[in-house]
Amino acid sequence: MTIGNNSRILALLSYILLIVAPLYILLFRRTDRFAVFHARQSLVLVAAAIIAPAAWYVVAWLIMWIPEVGGPLGLGLFSAVLAAYIAIVFGWVRGLFDSLRAEQRSVPLFGDWARYIPL
């Protein structure tokens, strides 16, 4: 299967223009399977970047009510957010390179969630 330059550019833009380009591709360029694949991957990375600190905030707030250990434990859980952001950055860079090389590989950890984004 040959991927055209237009598809590669759209796929690349889905990682650079984080929300705007993927939504444009999913709404107006649905027939371009390569660009749609990378648009979904990009949206999953954006969603993970939003959900990770929000989930930590909720869990940390609940844990803070435990006397003596709640505060330090809640702060310690922030390392999970940092680990998620390292994985997100790694996935973002890999997605950029895969879009330029015309490859369709899921980004690590979060890429399989992309199949749940409806078309």
Backbone atoms as SQL, in Angstrom:
CREATE TABLE atoms (id INTEGER PRIMARY KEY, chain TEXT, resi INTEGER, resn TEXT, atom TEXT, x REAL, y REAL, z REAL);
INSERT INTO atoms VALUES
  (1, 'A', 1, 'MET', 'N', 0.848, -1.176, 0.000),
  (2, 'A', 1, 'MET', 'CA', 0.000, 0.000, 0.000),
  (3, 'A', 1, 'MET', 'C', 0.891, 1.236, 0.000),
  (4, 'A', 2, 'THR', 'N', 0.643, 2.114, -0.912),
  (5, 'A', 2, 'THR', 'CA', 1.417, 3.343, -1.027),
  (6, 'A', 2, 'THR', 'C', 0.669, 4.478, -0.341),
  (7, 'A', 3, 'ILE', 'N', 1.387, 5.180, 0.500),
  (8, 'A', 3, 'ILE', 'CA', 0.811, 6.313, 1.221),
  (9, 'A', 3, 'ILE', 'C', 1.268, 7.587, 0.524),
  (10, 'A', 4, 'GLY', 'N', 0.315, 8.440, 0.156),
  (11, 'A', 4, 'GLY', 'CA', 0.655, 9.680, -0.525),
  (12, 'A', 4, 'GLY', 'C', 1.204, 10.732, 0.432),
  (13, 'A', 5, 'ASN', 'N', 1.838, 11.736, -0.152),
  (14, 'A', 5, 'ASN', 'CA', 2.401, 12.824, 0.659),
  (15, 'A', 5, 'ASN', 'C', 1.318, 13.584, 1.412),
  (16, 'A', 6, 'ASN', 'N', 0.148, 13.722, 0.807),
  (17, 'A', 6, 'ASN', 'CA', -0.946, 14.439, 1.467),
  (18, 'A', 6, 'ASN', 'C', -1.368, 13.716, 2.752),
  (19, 'A', 7, 'SER', 'N', -1.423, 12.390, 2.692),
  (20, 'A', 7, 'SER', 'CA', -1.776, 11.611, 3.879),
  (21, 'A', 7, 'SER', 'C', -0.710, 11.739, 4.956),
  (22, 'A', 8, 'ARG', 'N', 0.548, 11.710, 4.538),
  (23, 'A', 8, 'ARG', 'CA', 1.637, 11.860, 5.510),
  (24, 'A', 8, 'ARG', 'C', 1.589, 13.221, 6.191),
  (25, 'A', 9, 'ILE', 'N', 1.325, 14.257, 5.417),
  (26, 'A', 9, 'ILE', 'CA', 1.263, 15.604, 5.995),
  (27, 'A', 9, 'ILE', 'C', 0.103, 15.708, 6.978),
  (28, 'A', 10, 'LEU', 'N', -1.052, 15.171, 6.601),
  (29, 'A', 10, 'LEU', 'CA', -2.196, 15.204, 7.519),
  (30, 'A', 10, 'LEU', 'C', -1.907, 14.420, 8.795),
  (31, 'A', 11, 'ALA', 'N', -1.267, 13.261, 8.644),
  (32, 'A', 11, 'ALA', 'CA', -0.924, 12.452, 9.821),
  (33, 'A', 11, 'ALA', 'C', 0.061, 13.197, 10.713),
  (34, 'A', 12, 'LEU', 'N', 1.042, 13.839, 10.113),
  (35, 'A', 12, 'LEU', 'CA', 2.013, 14.618, 10.878),
  (36, 'A', 12, 'LEU', 'C', 1.336, 15.782, 11.595),
  (37, 'A', 13, 'LEU', 'N', 0.444, 16.462, 10.904),
  (38, 'A', 13, 'LEU', 'CA', -0.256, 17.589, 11.520),
  (39, 'A', 13, 'LEU', 'C', -1.141, 17.153, 12.683),
  (40, 'A', 14, 'SER', 'N', -1.602, 15.909, 12.647),
  (41, 'A', 14, 'SER', 'CA', -2.439, 15.452, 13.760),
  (42, 'A', 14, 'SER', 'C', -1.652, 15.379, 15.065),
  (43, 'A', 15, 'TYR', 'N', -0.336, 15.232, 14.981),
  (44, 'A', 15, 'TYR', 'CA', 0.492, 15.237, 16.185),
  (45, 'A', 15, 'TYR', 'C', 0.970, 16.641, 16.544),
  (46, 'A', 16, 'ILE', 'N', 1.080, 17.509, 15.554),
  (47, 'A', 16, 'ILE', 'CA', 1.581, 18.862, 15.815),
  (48, 'A', 16, 'ILE', 'C', 0.456, 19.783, 16.288),
  (49, 'A', 17, 'LEU', 'N', -0.669, 19.757, 15.600),
  (50, 'A', 17, 'LEU', 'CA', -1.839, 20.561, 15.994),
  (51, 'A', 17, 'LEU', 'C', -2.781, 19.643, 16.765),
  (52, 'A', 18, 'LEU', 'N', -2.534, 19.502, 18.038),
  (53, 'A', 18, 'LEU', 'CA', -3.035, 18.401, 18.850),
  (54, 'A', 18, 'LEU', 'C', -4.529, 18.112, 18.768),
  (55, 'A', 19, 'ILE', 'N', -5.374, 19.073, 18.862),
  (56, 'A', 19, 'ILE', 'CA', -6.805, 18.782, 18.853),
  (57, 'A', 19, 'ILE', 'C', -7.450, 19.188, 17.534),
  (58, 'A', 20, 'VAL', 'N', -7.002, 20.271, 16.961),
  (59, 'A', 20, 'VAL', 'CA', -7.624, 20.816, 15.759),
  (60, 'A', 20, 'VAL', 'C', -7.465, 19.874, 14.567),
  (61, 'A', 21, 'ALA', 'N', -6.242, 19.449, 14.282),
  (62, 'A', 21, 'ALA', 'CA', -6.000, 18.601, 13.115),
  (63, 'A', 21, 'ALA', 'C', -6.676, 17.231, 13.226),
  (64, 'A', 22, 'PRO', 'N', -6.584, 16.537, 14.368),
  (65, 'A', 22, 'PRO', 'CA', -7.288, 15.248, 14.439),
  (66, 'A', 22, 'PRO', 'C', -8.804, 15.378, 14.257),
  (67, 'A', 23, 'LEU', 'N', -9.398, 16.411, 14.823),
  (68, 'A', 23, 'LEU', 'CA', -10.841, 16.588, 14.643),
  (69, 'A', 23, 'LEU', 'C', -11.181, 16.906, 13.191),
  (70, 'A', 24, 'TYR', 'N', -10.354, 17.718, 12.537),
  (71, 'A', 24, 'TYR', 'CA', -10.555, 18.009, 11.115),
  (72, 'A', 24, 'TYR', 'C', -10.493, 16.722, 10.293),
  (73, 'A', 25, 'ILE', 'N', -9.483, 15.898, 10.572),
  (74, 'A', 25, 'ILE', 'CA', -9.323, 14.649, 9.823),
  (75, 'A', 25, 'ILE', 'C', -10.504, 13.720, 10.071),
  (76, 'A', 26, 'LEU', 'N', -10.924, 13.580, 11.322),
  (77, 'A', 26, 'LEU', 'CA', -12.029, 12.675, 11.633),
  (78, 'A', 26, 'LEU', 'C', -13.367, 13.169, 11.097),
  (79, 'A', 27, 'LEU', 'N', -13.526, 14.469, 10.963),
  (80, 'A', 27, 'LEU', 'CA', -14.791, 15.008, 10.462),
  (81, 'A', 27, 'LEU', 'C', -14.839, 15.126, 8.943),
  (82, 'A', 28, 'PHE', 'N', -13.724, 15.529, 8.325),
  (83, 'A', 28, 'PHE', 'CA', -13.769, 15.865, 6.907),
  (84, 'A', 28, 'PHE', 'C', -12.908, 14.981, 6.005),
  (85, 'A', 29, 'ARG', 'N', -12.034, 14.162, 6.557),
  (86, 'A', 29, 'ARG', 'CA', -11.149, 13.333, 5.738),
  (87, 'A', 29, 'ARG', 'C', -11.253, 11.866, 6.128),
  (88, 'A', 30, 'ARG', 'N', -12.433, 11.392, 6.365),
  (89, 'A', 30, 'ARG', 'CA', -12.636, 10.031, 6.848),
  (90, 'A', 30, 'ARG', 'C', -12.168, 8.952, 5.882),
  (91, 'A', 31, 'THR', 'N', -12.100, 9.258, 4.609),
  (92, 'A', 31, 'THR', 'CA', -11.705, 8.243, 3.626),
  (93, 'A', 31, 'THR', 'C', -10.206, 7.986, 3.628),
  (94, 'A', 32, 'ASP', 'N', -9.427, 8.861, 4.206),
  (95, 'A', 32, 'ASP', 'CA', -7.973, 8.700, 4.270),
  (96, 'A', 32, 'ASP', 'C', -7.627, 7.859, 5.498),
  (97, 'A', 33, 'ARG', 'N', -7.508, 6.547, 5.320),
  (98, 'A', 33, 'ARG', 'CA', -7.338, 5.636, 6.450),
  (99, 'A', 33, 'ARG', 'C', -6.049, 5.887, 7.226),
  (100, 'A', 34, 'PHE', 'N', -4.993, 6.232, 6.527),
  (101, 'A', 34, 'PHE', 'CA', -3.711, 6.478, 7.188),
  (102, 'A', 34, 'PHE', 'C', -3.795, 7.693, 8.106),
  (103, 'A', 35, 'ALA', 'N', -4.353, 8.772, 7.602),
  (104, 'A', 35, 'ALA', 'CA', -4.483, 9.991, 8.411),
  (105, 'A', 35, 'ALA', 'C', -5.444, 9.777, 9.571),
  (106, 'A', 36, 'VAL', 'N', -6.516, 9.028, 9.340),
  (107, 'A', 36, 'VAL', 'CA', -7.485, 8.752, 10.404),
  (108, 'A', 36, 'VAL', 'C', -6.839, 7.920, 11.508),
  (109, 'A', 37, 'PHE', 'N', -6.007, 6.937, 11.123),
  (110, 'A', 37, 'PHE', 'CA', -5.313, 6.129, 12.132),
  (111, 'A', 37, 'PHE', 'C', -4.468, 7.023, 13.035),
  (112, 'A', 38, 'HIS', 'N', -3.682, 7.916, 12.452),
  (113, 'A', 38, 'HIS', 'CA', -2.811, 8.766, 13.258),
  (114, 'A', 38, 'HIS', 'C', -3.593, 9.846, 14.012),
  (115, 'A', 39, 'ALA', 'N', -4.711, 10.292, 13.459),
  (116, 'A', 39, 'ALA', 'CA', -5.555, 11.250, 14.178),
  (117, 'A', 39, 'ALA', 'C', -6.111, 10.610, 15.449),
  (118, 'A', 40, 'ARG', 'N', -6.521, 9.363, 15.349),
  (119, 'A', 40, 'ARG', 'CA', -7.019, 8.652, 16.530),
  (120, 'A', 40, 'ARG', 'C', -5.917, 8.482, 17.569),
  (121, 'A', 41, 'GLN', 'N', -4.724, 8.116, 17.120),
  (122, 'A', 41, 'GLN', 'CA', -3.601, 7.953, 18.040),
  (123, 'A', 41, 'GLN', 'C', -3.309, 9.269, 18.762),
  (124, 'A', 42, 'SER', 'N', -3.333, 10.359, 18.030),
  (125, 'A', 42, 'SER', 'CA', -3.058, 11.673, 18.614),
  (126, 'A', 42, 'SER', 'C', -4.118, 12.052, 19.642),
  (127, 'A', 43, 'LEU', 'N', -5.375, 11.805, 19.331),
  (128, 'A', 43, 'LEU', 'CA', -6.447, 12.130, 20.283),
  (129, 'A', 43, 'LEU', 'C', -6.344, 11.296, 21.558),
  (130, 'A', 44, 'VAL', 'N', -5.915, 10.051, 21.423),
  (131, 'A', 44, 'VAL', 'CA', -5.734, 9.208, 22.604),
  (132, 'A', 44, 'VAL', 'C', -4.622, 9.769, 23.488),
  (133, 'A', 45, 'LEU', 'N', -3.544, 10.234, 22.883),
  (134, 'A', 45, 'LEU', 'CA', -2.452, 10.816, 23.666),
  (135, 'A', 45, 'LEU', 'C', -2.909, 12.094, 24.378),
  (136, 'A', 46, 'VAL', 'N', -3.696, 12.904, 23.703),
  (137, 'A', 46, 'VAL', 'CA', -4.218, 14.127, 24.327),
  (138, 'A', 46, 'VAL', 'C', -5.148, 13.765, 25.487),
  (139, 'A', 47, 'ALA', 'N', -6.002, 12.772, 25.277),
  (140, 'A', 47, 'ALA', 'CA', -6.917, 12.347, 26.339),
  (141, 'A', 47, 'ALA', 'C', -6.145, 11.806, 27.543),
  (142, 'A', 48, 'ALA', 'N', -5.099, 11.043, 27.286),
  (143, 'A', 48, 'ALA', 'CA', -4.284, 10.515, 28.386),
  (144, 'A', 48, 'ALA', 'C', -3.593, 11.642, 29.141),
  (145, 'A', 49, 'ALA', 'N', -3.159, 12.673, 28.424),
  (146, 'A', 49, 'ALA', 'CA', -2.500, 13.817, 29.065),
  (147, 'A', 49, 'ALA', 'C', -3.474, 14.603, 29.940),
  (148, 'A', 50, 'ILE', 'N', -4.736, 14.543, 29.622),
  (149, 'A', 50, 'ILE', 'CA', -5.742, 15.239, 30.429),
  (150, 'A', 50, 'ILE', 'C', -6.222, 14.358, 31.586),
  (151, 'A', 51, 'ILE', 'N', -6.412, 13.076, 31.320),
  (152, 'A', 51, 'ILE', 'CA', -6.969, 12.169, 32.321),
  (153, 'A', 51, 'ILE', 'C', -5.977, 11.848, 33.438),
  (154, 'A', 52, 'ALA', 'N', -4.691, 11.706, 33.112),
  (155, 'A', 52, 'ALA', 'CA', -3.691, 11.307, 34.120),
  (156, 'A', 52, 'ALA', 'C', -3.658, 12.252, 35.323),
  (157, 'A', 53, 'PRO', 'N', -3.486, 13.562, 35.128),
  (158, 'A', 53, 'PRO', 'CA', -3.456, 14.416, 36.322),
  (159, 'A', 53, 'PRO', 'C', -4.835, 14.565, 36.981),
  (160, 'A', 54, 'ALA', 'N', -5.903, 14.479, 36.195),
  (161, 'A', 54, 'ALA', 'CA', -7.239, 14.582, 36.787),
  (162, 'A', 54, 'ALA', 'C', -7.521, 13.386, 37.688),
  (163, 'A', 55, 'ALA', 'N', -7.149, 12.200, 37.238),
  (164, 'A', 55, 'ALA', 'CA', -7.344, 11.003, 38.066),
  (165, 'A', 55, 'ALA', 'C', -6.487, 11.074, 39.323),
  (166, 'A', 56, 'TRP', 'N', -5.250, 11.542, 39.173),
  (167, 'A', 56, 'TRP', 'CA', -4.392, 11.682, 40.356),
  (168, 'A', 56, 'TRP', 'C', -5.010, 12.669, 41.346),
  (169, 'A', 57, 'TYR', 'N', -5.537, 13.763, 40.849),
  (170, 'A', 57, 'TYR', 'CA', -6.127, 14.768, 41.724),
  (171, 'A', 57, 'TYR', 'C', -7.267, 14.173, 42.545),
  (172, 'A', 58, 'VAL', 'N', -8.131, 13.417, 41.898),
  (173, 'A', 58, 'VAL', 'CA', -9.278, 12.827, 42.602),
  (174, 'A', 58, 'VAL', 'C', -8.803, 11.805, 43.626),
  (175, 'A', 59, 'VAL', 'N', -7.903, 10.912, 43.208),
  (176, 'A', 59, 'VAL', 'CA', -7.414, 9.873, 44.119),
  (177, 'A', 59, 'VAL', 'C', -6.635, 10.494, 45.275),
  (178, 'A', 60, 'ALA', 'N', -5.787, 11.464, 44.967),
  (179, 'A', 60, 'ALA', 'CA', -5.004, 12.116, 46.026),
  (180, 'A', 60, 'ALA', 'C', -5.907, 12.845, 47.008),
  (181, 'A', 61, 'TRP', 'N', -6.950, 13.476, 46.506),
  (182, 'A', 61, 'TRP', 'CA', -7.880, 14.176, 47.400),
  (183, 'A', 61, 'TRP', 'C', -8.561, 13.192, 48.346),
  (184, 'A', 62, 'LEU', 'N', -8.940, 12.032, 47.822),
  (185, 'A', 62, 'LEU', 'CA', -9.579, 11.026, 48.672),
  (186, 'A', 62, 'LEU', 'C', -8.600, 10.452, 49.690),
  (187, 'A', 63, 'ILE', 'N', -7.369, 10.233, 49.261),
  (188, 'A', 63, 'ILE', 'CA', -6.363, 9.662, 50.154),
  (189, 'A', 63, 'ILE', 'C', -5.945, 10.665, 51.233),
  (190, 'A', 64, 'MET', 'N', -6.008, 11.935, 50.934),
  (191, 'A', 64, 'MET', 'CA', -5.585, 12.958, 51.900),
  (192, 'A', 64, 'MET', 'C', -6.388, 12.901, 53.197),
  (193, 'A', 65, 'TRP', 'N', -7.543, 12.286, 53.156),
  (194, 'A', 65, 'TRP', 'CA', -8.373, 12.210, 54.363),
  (195, 'A', 65, 'TRP', 'C', -7.875, 11.149, 55.342),
  (196, 'A', 66, 'ILE', 'N', -6.932, 10.327, 54.920),
  (197, 'A', 66, 'ILE', 'CA', -6.367, 9.322, 55.832),
  (198, 'A', 66, 'ILE', 'C', -5.335, 10.024, 56.712),
  (199, 'A', 67, 'PRO', 'N', -5.524, 10.003, 58.003),
  (200, 'A', 67, 'PRO', 'CA', -4.584, 10.707, 58.883),
  (201, 'A', 67, 'PRO', 'C', -3.165, 10.127, 58.785),
  (202, 'A', 68, 'GLU', 'N', -2.192, 11.002, 58.955),
  (203, 'A', 68, 'GLU', 'CA', -0.772, 10.646, 59.027),
  (204, 'A', 68, 'GLU', 'C', -0.147, 10.234, 57.695),
  (205, 'A', 69, 'VAL', 'N', -0.759, 9.323, 56.966),
  (206, 'A', 69, 'VAL', 'CA', -0.123, 8.802, 55.753),
  (207, 'A', 69, 'VAL', 'C', -0.764, 9.320, 54.468),
  (208, 'A', 70, 'GLY', 'N', -1.894, 9.945, 54.574),
  (209, 'A', 70, 'GLY', 'CA', -2.620, 10.388, 53.383),
  (210, 'A', 70, 'GLY', 'C', -1.865, 11.386, 52.537),
  (211, 'A', 71, 'GLY', 'N', -1.307, 12.400, 53.187),
  (212, 'A', 71, 'GLY', 'CA', -0.574, 13.431, 52.447),
  (213, 'A', 71, 'GLY', 'C', 0.638, 12.898, 51.709),
  (214, 'A', 72, 'PRO', 'N', 1.545, 12.223, 52.415),
  (215, 'A', 72, 'PRO', 'CA', 2.715, 11.681, 51.714),
  (216, 'A', 72, 'PRO', 'C', 2.353, 10.654, 50.639),
  (217, 'A', 73, 'LEU', 'N', 1.340, 9.851, 50.895),
  (218, 'A', 73, 'LEU', 'CA', 0.935, 8.858, 49.907),
  (219, 'A', 73, 'LEU', 'C', 0.364, 9.526, 48.654),
  (220, 'A', 74, 'GLY', 'N', -0.435, 10.559, 48.865),
  (221, 'A', 74, 'GLY', 'CA', -0.983, 11.302, 47.725),
  (222, 'A', 74, 'GLY', 'C', 0.096, 11.955, 46.896),
  (223, 'A', 75, 'LEU', 'N', 1.092, 12.526, 47.577),
  (224, 'A', 75, 'LEU', 'CA', 2.211, 13.117, 46.851),
  (225, 'A', 75, 'LEU', 'C', 3.039, 12.057, 46.139),
  (226, 'A', 76, 'GLY', 'N', 3.190, 10.899, 46.769),
  (227, 'A', 76, 'GLY', 'CA', 3.941, 9.821, 46.143),
  (228, 'A', 76, 'GLY', 'C', 3.268, 9.297, 44.882),
  (229, 'A', 77, 'LEU', 'N', 1.945, 9.354, 44.850),
  (230, 'A', 77, 'LEU', 'CA', 1.222, 8.906, 43.667),
  (231, 'A', 77, 'LEU', 'C', 1.457, 9.819, 42.460),
  (232, 'A', 78, 'PHE', 'N', 1.972, 11.012, 42.717),
  (233, 'A', 78, 'PHE', 'CA', 2.252, 11.914, 41.607),
  (234, 'A', 78, 'PHE', 'C', 3.317, 11.339, 40.675),
  (235, 'A', 79, 'SER', 'N', 4.122, 10.421, 41.179),
  (236, 'A', 79, 'SER', 'CA', 5.111, 9.776, 40.315),
  (237, 'A', 79, 'SER', 'C', 4.429, 8.986, 39.196),
  (238, 'A', 80, 'ALA', 'N', 3.218, 8.502, 39.437),
  (239, 'A', 80, 'ALA', 'CA', 2.469, 7.817, 38.382),
  (240, 'A', 80, 'ALA', 'C', 2.098, 8.788, 37.266),
  (241, 'A', 81, 'VAL', 'N', 1.777, 10.026, 37.631),
  (242, 'A', 81, 'VAL', 'CA', 1.479, 11.046, 36.619),
  (243, 'A', 81, 'VAL', 'C', 2.731, 11.355, 35.806),
  (244, 'A', 82, 'LEU', 'N', 3.865, 11.469, 36.470),
  (245, 'A', 82, 'LEU', 'CA', 5.113, 11.722, 35.755),
  (246, 'A', 82, 'LEU', 'C', 5.450, 10.568, 34.815),
  (247, 'A', 83, 'ALA', 'N', 5.241, 9.346, 35.266),
  (248, 'A', 83, 'ALA', 'CA', 5.491, 8.186, 34.405),
  (249, 'A', 83, 'ALA', 'C', 4.546, 8.189, 33.200),
  (250, 'A', 84, 'ALA', 'N', 3.298, 8.567, 33.418),
  (251, 'A', 84, 'ALA', 'CA', 2.346, 8.642, 32.307),
  (252, 'A', 84, 'ALA', 'C', 2.777, 9.700, 31.299),
  (253, 'A', 85, 'TYR', 'N', 3.255, 10.844, 31.784),
  (254, 'A', 85, 'TYR', 'CA', 3.697, 11.890, 30.866),
  (255, 'A', 85, 'TYR', 'C', 4.953, 11.487, 30.097),
  (256, 'A', 86, 'ILE', 'N', 5.834, 10.718, 30.714),
  (257, 'A', 86, 'ILE', 'CA', 6.999, 10.215, 29.980),
  (258, 'A', 86, 'ILE', 'C', 6.534, 9.278, 28.867),
  (259, 'A', 87, 'ALA', 'N', 5.575, 8.405, 29.169),
  (260, 'A', 87, 'ALA', 'CA', 5.034, 7.500, 28.151),
  (261, 'A', 87, 'ALA', 'C', 4.311, 8.273, 27.056),
  (262, 'A', 88, 'ILE', 'N', 3.608, 9.348, 27.410),
  (263, 'A', 88, 'ILE', 'CA', 2.893, 10.155, 26.422),
  (264, 'A', 88, 'ILE', 'C', 3.876, 10.841, 25.488),
  (265, 'A', 89, 'VAL', 'N', 4.942, 11.409, 26.033),
  (266, 'A', 89, 'VAL', 'CA', 5.948, 12.070, 25.191),
  (267, 'A', 89, 'VAL', 'C', 6.620, 11.052, 24.274),
  (268, 'A', 90, 'PHE', 'N', 6.945, 9.878, 24.801),
  (269, 'A', 90, 'PHE', 'CA', 7.542, 8.834, 23.977),
  (270, 'A', 90, 'PHE', 'C', 6.584, 8.427, 22.851),
  (271, 'A', 91, 'GLY', 'N', 5.309, 8.254, 23.167),
  (272, 'A', 91, 'GLY', 'CA', 4.312, 7.911, 22.151),
  (273, 'A', 91, 'GLY', 'C', 4.130, 9.008, 21.125),
  (274, 'A', 92, 'TRP', 'N', 4.181, 10.241, 21.576),
  (275, 'A', 92, 'TRP', 'CA', 4.028, 11.374, 20.664),
  (276, 'A', 92, 'TRP', 'C', 5.187, 11.416, 19.664),
  (277, 'A', 93, 'VAL', 'N', 6.406, 11.238, 20.153),
  (278, 'A', 93, 'VAL', 'CA', 7.578, 11.250, 19.265),
  (279, 'A', 93, 'VAL', 'C', 7.521, 10.062, 18.309),
  (280, 'A', 94, 'ARG', 'N', 7.163, 8.899, 18.823),
  (281, 'A', 94, 'ARG', 'CA', 7.071, 7.732, 17.955),
  (282, 'A', 94, 'ARG', 'C', 5.981, 7.924, 16.903),
  (283, 'A', 95, 'GLY', 'N', 4.859, 8.512, 17.276),
  (284, 'A', 95, 'GLY', 'CA', 3.796, 8.785, 16.309),
  (285, 'A', 95, 'GLY', 'C', 4.242, 9.745, 15.231),
  (286, 'A', 96, 'LEU', 'N', 5.003, 10.767, 15.621),
  (287, 'A', 96, 'LEU', 'CA', 5.545, 11.699, 14.628),
  (288, 'A', 96, 'LEU', 'C', 6.414, 10.967, 13.613),
  (289, 'A', 97, 'PHE', 'N', 7.338, 10.159, 14.093),
  (290, 'A', 97, 'PHE', 'CA', 8.229, 9.443, 13.186),
  (291, 'A', 97, 'PHE', 'C', 7.478, 8.408, 12.347),
  (292, 'A', 98, 'ASP', 'N', 6.514, 7.721, 12.942),
  (293, 'A', 98, 'ASP', 'CA', 5.736, 6.742, 12.176),
  (294, 'A', 98, 'ASP', 'C', 4.917, 7.413, 11.083),
  (295, 'A', 99, 'SER', 'N', 4.398, 8.594, 11.357),
  (296, 'A', 99, 'SER', 'CA', 3.625, 9.296, 10.332),
  (297, 'A', 99, 'SER', 'C', 4.527, 9.722, 9.178),
  (298, 'A', 100, 'LEU', 'N', 5.754, 10.114, 9.472),
  (299, 'A', 100, 'LEU', 'CA', 6.683, 10.495, 8.413),
  (300, 'A', 100, 'LEU', 'C', 7.177, 9.283, 7.614),
  (301, 'A', 101, 'ARG', 'N', 7.294, 8.140, 8.264),
  (302, 'A', 101, 'ARG', 'CA', 7.759, 6.925, 7.599),
  (303, 'A', 101, 'ARG', 'C', 6.620, 6.131, 6.970),
  (304, 'A', 102, 'ALA', 'N', 5.410, 6.634, 7.053),
  (305, 'A', 102, 'ALA', 'CA', 4.219, 5.986, 6.489),
  (306, 'A', 102, 'ALA', 'C', 3.987, 4.615, 7.106),
  (307, 'A', 103, 'GLU', 'N', 4.102, 4.535, 8.418),
  (308, 'A', 103, 'GLU', 'CA', 3.855, 3.289, 9.146),
  (309, 'A', 103, 'GLU', 'C', 2.648, 3.456, 10.062),
  (310, 'A', 104, 'GLN', 'N', 1.923, 2.377, 10.232),
  (311, 'A', 104, 'GLN', 'CA', 0.766, 2.374, 11.122),
  (312, 'A', 104, 'GLN', 'C', 1.047, 1.448, 12.297),
  (313, 'A', 105, 'ARG', 'N', 1.698, 1.977, 13.301),
  (314, 'A', 105, 'ARG', 'CA', 1.947, 1.227, 14.537),
  (315, 'A', 105, 'ARG', 'C', 1.295, 1.987, 15.682),
  (316, 'A', 106, 'SER', 'N', 0.655, 1.253, 16.564),
  (317, 'A', 106, 'SER', 'CA', 0.034, 1.886, 17.734),
  (318, 'A', 106, 'SER', 'C', 1.116, 2.424, 18.657),
  (319, 'A', 107, 'VAL', 'N', 0.830, 3.567, 19.263),
  (320, 'A', 107, 'VAL', 'CA', 1.773, 4.124, 20.223),
  (321, 'A', 107, 'VAL', 'C', 1.760, 3.256, 21.476),
  (322, 'A', 108, 'PRO', 'N', 2.890, 3.172, 22.182),
  (323, 'A', 108, 'PRO', 'CA', 2.953, 2.313, 23.368),
  (324, 'A', 108, 'PRO', 'C', 1.977, 2.745, 24.462),
  (325, 'A', 109, 'LEU', 'N', 1.462, 1.791, 25.173),
  (326, 'A', 109, 'LEU', 'CA', 0.558, 1.925, 26.323),
  (327, 'A', 109, 'LEU', 'C', -0.829, 2.445, 25.965),
  (328, 'A', 110, 'PHE', 'N', -0.925, 3.513, 25.220),
  (329, 'A', 110, 'PHE', 'CA', -2.216, 4.159, 24.997),
  (330, 'A', 110, 'PHE', 'C', -2.812, 3.897, 23.617),
  (331, 'A', 111, 'GLY', 'N', -2.040, 3.388, 22.685),
  (332, 'A', 111, 'GLY', 'CA', -2.468, 3.268, 21.288),
  (333, 'A', 111, 'GLY', 'C', -3.643, 2.366, 21.058),
  (334, 'A', 112, 'ASP', 'N', -3.795, 1.311, 21.861),
  (335, 'A', 112, 'ASP', 'CA', -4.920, 0.390, 21.660),
  (336, 'A', 112, 'ASP', 'C', -6.261, 1.026, 22.013),
  (337, 'A', 113, 'TRP', 'N', -6.236, 2.088, 22.779),
  (338, 'A', 113, 'TRP', 'CA', -7.482, 2.786, 23.117),
  (339, 'A', 113, 'TRP', 'C', -8.074, 3.494, 21.905),
  (340, 'A', 114, 'ALA', 'N', -7.290, 3.711, 20.878),
  (341, 'A', 114, 'ALA', 'CA', -7.752, 4.472, 19.709),
  (342, 'A', 114, 'ALA', 'C', -8.894, 3.780, 18.979),
  (343, 'A', 115, 'ARG', 'N', -8.993, 2.465, 19.095),
  (344, 'A', 115, 'ARG', 'CA', -10.077, 1.768, 18.376),
  (345, 'A', 115, 'ARG', 'C', -11.445, 2.107, 18.966),
  (346, 'A', 116, 'TYR', 'N', -11.488, 2.676, 20.154),
  (347, 'A', 116, 'TYR', 'CA', -12.762, 3.040, 20.770),
  (348, 'A', 116, 'TYR', 'C', -13.265, 4.423, 20.343),
  (349, 'A', 117, 'ILE', 'N', -12.487, 5.141, 19.559),
  (350, 'A', 117, 'ILE', 'CA', -12.934, 6.430, 19.039),
  (351, 'A', 117, 'ILE', 'C', -13.813, 6.155, 17.828),
  (352, 'A', 118, 'PRO', 'N', -15.076, 6.521, 17.877),
  (353, 'A', 118, 'PRO', 'CA', -15.996, 6.197, 16.772),
  (354, 'A', 118, 'PRO', 'C', -15.712, 7.031, 15.535),
  (355, 'A', 119, 'LEU', 'N', -16.093, 6.448, 14.417),
  (356, 'A', 119, 'LEU', 'CA', -15.992, 7.197, 13.160),
  (357, 'A', 119, 'LEU', 'C', -17.320, 7.685, 12.723);
